[in-house]
């Protein structure tokens, strides 16, 4: 040191002299060249400076961190600690330039909460650790979280998985392991796709076990699966206590169990379950990932007791980085622990490696400042913590940990709200000596056979399986999917309650033999239930228990009977029990096996021959009116087409009107005598006769039906009519119909109860005016039975109220509901239900079905004949258009003569109408037989032009028309009638002009 100082002093003087006196320094150097001692001094100066700089650059900052494990000398403790050490070694080997270095300080929890707390306090108080890796269990983590929150020291657990730790809401706790709540979706997906409806969780009775149960229950409820019982087993339970709990589970119907506990307790549980026969066919055992993750640590005898178990296991991608690490770790661990043979890593060891790696990254990110503790004015909750100091950089370290991201050996590492984000799970089936992968569960696709595929693209091996998993070997080496429930092993039969009543025994009839004291239950509902049970793929022992008092009478209403299921007095109710909303609060029902609806039965009366105007009923008023209008219209059309050429339609105006109307109406019975000679009129009549044929035939058929067929009409057609009339209404005893009638508005005095079909018939026969009832209200099956016996007197109206029908009642969420509902559907869809109905609903031979009679009129309406009338109308109008157009074209010279200025337009129109009313003498109907044959000459046409039936003198215009040849001869050059003659026809003196001609 002295030599170094001397050298530094000399060098400092030389440099100072060189700077202040440069010229003198140069002359001095020339006169006195440097000697060897000076050169050596300069060399040693630069060498020491370089060494000092290198030492300053290689200086690191040690940071104390704690590690709290259950037992440092145990197999798992050594494995996890070796993973942490290897993580730090790998991290600083790849980041040699980092300034910080983690220094591990270990603490042993002695496998209890107190030991973990003591170890953590010692590490924080004495070792001044900036973070703690651990503890192992969730119960130990609870206290350490509060401790870390007080002194601002992050607590990092790579093995505590309970969701209850999140409720502490500490920003200094980091869960570097998969939260148990993340796997409940995978478990519920399995339960849902196999169709199991009840599941019993079997869990360890501590914070680790209880933490996941709320999440598991919610997930199961989302897939319509119920948790009827929770089996909590103490961590310190003896084998006898475990057996007692298992025997309790055997007495239940449920056969699906989800086990959530550590391997030390689960090993004993499965061993005892196998011992008493609960690992046989029909049982389903599911486990959370805590057991499959540590399966490699269990011996073969324990694994053999778990054959057929289906479990969830944390999925770790198999990468080259992981394989290389496993090889190095196994070699290193074998060197450090030569006494431990065949050591293997579990997922907790991989999470321990990633946890240490992430902590080293976070501490380096905080900076190179000196880590330490400082006094604080904050008051602690415990007097023990009053002497503790608070970490300076705790908040910065927590922030750095929250943002740390890297690709770890267990997969992508990232935190959200202090929790490691879980992605996929493996589904494993324990067979042979270990677990066999059968599929995966992913948040995106659910259960799949391979990652990257969807559940919809999977190929299923059995119809019941809906998930894409590989083949599963269930307990008892069974390949068939368990249905998830069985009859209790205590040998009890289902206690089925049946209603007791005096009437309506065709549905349910309870008879007791006094000599043998045996009860016989029969009826339609009983037969349907027995048929459904026979279709079940398994035996279902049961016994019928009447719901009766000691004297044999009914013990209450149907609501009371269903409520007995809720009270636990009955396991089911079978009978004519209606599915009602208020009853579904206490029990579940199968699918209905009868028609739904509440109907009303009322007396019927025969309406035949009681109306003097019954002959008008076959047609509605609009059809009658339309037909009458068409009679006049067709008569008018025929007159227009025939009166100029047919003598039958000529004469006085009244005679022509009467003839036309008579002719039209007579076509209704085809009795018309007048001939029709015009082709257009014949065309119209062909269509009209066809219309009349169809109309008369329909009228005849309808009238015959009204006069001959029995017309049964109900006395009332609606329940509101009964209410408005103030009549009495009846209902069956012990039914909910009374409540419905009260809701409609009936007074108690207007509601009468009947107990049997005979009493109902008596009340209906009396009528409301004589103390009886006007209508009986009950459900469809009961009223069908009533009508089968009294079909000629009553009819059924409705349904007037909605109802779900009859069903079988069972306890809420009973596993029998689904199977029996399928069985009921099979019964009601086949011939079985027809045979049962024919057996109990026998109908008398003289009965016809009078249910829902047609109260509406049997009259034929216009809509049925609209097309025929349309065709007749169009044909008639078309014939009129052709006739008028032809006439106007033939006599167009009367309207279009321009040189006749004397005749006004009105006079020309009058002339046209007068001409239209005259005979058309050119028609063959007004010619003699010789003229028709073409033998007579032109002169004869004039003499024979008059009809023999016409006794009146020939009119002037007829005379002009008959002497048209003479006019043509008078004007041979033009070939036309003289203009004077045409003008005379239009003039008021036409007769005088005609005589002059």
PyMOL commands that set and color helices and strands:
alter all, ss='L'
color gray80, all
select helices_A, chain A and resi 2-20+22-31+36-57+75-94+113-125+138-151+163-168+180-194+207-222+239-250+263-275+289-293+295-297+300-304+320-336+347-366+383-387+394-402+455-457+524-534+558-567+583-585+614-616+621-642+647-649+653-666+679-708+719-725+737-744+748-750+757-766+768-770+780-789+816-829+831-840+862-864+866-890+892-895+905-917+924-926+929-933+938-943+956-962+964-970+979-986+990-996
alter helices_A, ss='H'
color red, helices_A
select strands_A, chain A and resi 61-69+100-108+131-133+154-157+173-175+200-204+230-233+256-260+284-287+310-314+373-374+390-391+406-408+411-413+415-416+419-420+425-431+434-442+446-448+494-498+509-512+519-522+542-546+572-573+588-589+598-606+712-714+729-732+751-754+775-779+794-801+809-810
alter strands_A, ss='S'
color yellow, strands_A
deselect
rebuild
show_as cartoon
